[in-house]
Amino acid sequence: MADIRIARPHGLPVSRAKAAAQAAADDLGREYALICTWQGDSLHFRRSGVRGRIDVSQTQIALEIHLGILLKGLRTSIEKSVGRRLEELLAQG
C-alpha cells in the first residue's frame, strides 16, 4: 500500500498531462535525486528509500509514493509539496 496517494482530475490532452507529470517528476528528481522512466502512460521513479509512479489517463493524474522508514516521518510535508506542485503544473496546462 502506498504511503502517499494523490489524484487530480484534468481536462488536458494526454500528451500535455504527461508533460505536466514529467515536469513534476523533474522537480522531484532534482529535490530528491530520483531516477525516472516512462512505461506507457506511467512514469516510474525510484531512489534509495523511495519508489512510486505517476499514472496519466485521459481524465486524471494519479500519483503513488512508497516511502522507506527514514522518510515516513516526512510524509505530510512531501505530500503537501508534491500535491501543490502537481496542481500548479496542471493549471499551467
Secondary structure, DSSP 8 states (H G I E B T S, - for coil): --SEEEEEE--S-HHHHHHHHHHHHHHHHHHH--EEEEETTEEEEEETTEEEEEEE-SSEEEEEEEE-GGGGGGHHHHHHHHHHHHHHHHHH-
